[in-house]
Amino acid sequence: MSPRSDSGGRHKWWRESELAYIREHAGKVPAREIRKALRVSRRQLENAARRMRLAGEDVDLRCFRPRTLICPSCGCARTLFGDEGVCEPCRLARRLAATEAEIADLLPLLSPADRAVYERTEAKRETRGDPMPAAPRTSGMGAYERAVAEERHDVEMERWQAARLKRLLKAAQKRKERVSKKAARNRKDLGSEQNPS
């Protein structure tokens, strides 16, 4: 057991059960709740945490409060949620899938020549964008700093994915527009061939 001192100069001893309580709850609940449960002052608790750190333990009294929520669709930590109850990347991915499905429905309406051109150009399609954010290097960080760095990376990833999906959706909408025009023209041409005036 290690000594516990208060502002009055008296020396007490930290019981192993108290240190175990600090280990278990530090960083997960506010320090005031730990102080209340152990009936110690702020100074006593900070001294105990400092001694534990000096002994090589990863103890940080700062309580990390995440700004992110878990998306029920993708299971990722996110900050941007819409009316649909899913994160922005999931919402955009759904819109992209719906647009791609609409394009697939239009393809049979194209002439064989137009379809061949579409399939050839589709294979060369690519969307440029910013590189994916690198994962943070958390080795050597305390629990609090690690949690902050990981959440920052989650937010950067969310923004990167949303920006990428917006570009893909915009490109898909342009393709749908072009395919729709060609399909309409093909229907018109077929109609005029079947009903010559």
Secondary structure, 3 states (H helix, E strand, C coil): CEEEECCCCCEEEECHHHHHHHHHHECCECHHHHHHHHCCCHHHHHHHHHHHHHCCCCCCCCCCCCCCEECCCCCCEECCECCCCCEHHHHHHHHHHHHHHHHHHHHHHCCHHHHHHHHHHHHCCCCCCCCCCCCCCCCCCCHHHHHHHHHHHHHHHHHHHHHHHHHHHHHHHHHHHHHHHHHHHHHHHHHHHHCCC
